Amino acid sequence: MKQSYVYILKCSDGSYYTGITSNLTNRIVEHKAGKHKDSYTHRRRPLDLVFYAEFTDINMAIETEKQIKNWSRAKKEALINGDYDKLPNLAKKNFN
């Protein structure tokens, strides 16, 4: 079965970028080299890979990527730091 990866990069401006790929090594090389000039990460280099998770089901990887992209910064940092117990309490709240 083909592997898929969801990954988080920390950008030079302190922001996080979440992506998905089937070849993590090549994708990180592309990000760091600035291959895609119109991408979010191109002007925010240098970049550091701070998290990745491996999936055998591409649909689950896509779902996970979408979910993480909607998370707050605090929740992303808890995931990056391995503070999994904190994740449920860091759900994004909308008080409007």
C-alpha positions in Angstrom: 0.0 0.0 0.0 1.2 3.5 -0.8 2.2 5.7 2.1 1.0 9.2 2.5 2.3 11.8 4.9 0.7 14.8 6.6 3.4 17.3 7.7 3.8 20.6 9.4 6.6 23.1 8.6 7.6 26.0 10.8 8.3 29.0 8.6 10.9 31.7 9.2 8.1 34.1 10.1 6.9 31.8 12.9 3.8 30.6 11.0 3.0 26.9 10.4 2.3 25.3 7.0 0.4 22.0 6.9 0.6 19.8 3.8 0.2 16.3 2.4 2.4 14.2 0.2 3.3 10.7 -0.9 7.0 11.4 -0.8 8.0 13.4 2.3 11.7 13.6 1.6 11.2 15.0 -2.0 8.4 17.4 -0.9 10.5 18.9 1.9 13.4 19.4 -0.5 11.0 21.2 -2.9 9.8 23.5 -0.1 13.3 24.3 1.1 14.5 25.0 -2.5 11.5 27.2 -3.2 10.5 25.2 -6.2 6.9 26.6 -6.3 7.3 30.4 -6.4 3.6 31.1 -5.8 3.4 28.8 -2.7 2.8 29.9 0.9 6.3 28.8 2.0 8.4 30.3 -0.8 8.8 33.7 0.8 8.9 32.2 4.3 12.1 30.2 4.0 14.1 28.8 5.7 11.7 26.1 6.9 11.9 23.4 9.5 9.9 20.1 9.4 8.4 20.0 12.9 5.9 17.2 12.6 4.8 14.4 10.3 2.4 11.5 10.5 2.4 8.5 8.1 -0.9 7.0 6.7 -1.7 4.0 4.6 -5.1 5.4 3.7 -5.0 8.5 1.6 -8.5 9.5 2.5 -7.6 9.5 6.2 -4.5 11.6 5.4 -6.6 14.1 3.5 -9.1 14.3 6.3 -6.3 14.8 8.9 -4.6 17.5 6.8 -7.9 19.5 6.5 -8.5 19.1 10.3 -5.1 20.3 11.3 -5.3 23.3 8.9 -8.4 24.5 10.9 -6.7 24.1 14.3 -5.6 27.0 16.4 -1.9 27.7 16.7 -1.9 26.4 20.3 -3.4 23.1 19.2 -0.9 22.7 16.4 1.9 23.4 18.9 0.5 20.8 21.3 0.6 18.3 18.5 4.1 19.3 17.5 5.3 19.0 21.1 3.6 15.6 21.6 1.2 17.0 24.2 -1.7 14.8 23.0 -3.6 15.1 26.3 -4.0 18.8 25.7 -5.6 18.5 22.2 -9.2 18.0 23.3 -9.1 21.1 25.4 -7.6 23.3 22.7 -10.5 23.1 20.3 -11.0 26.3 18.4 -13.9 28.3 19.9 -16.0 30.8 18.0 -17.7 33.2 20.4 -19.3 35.5 17.7 
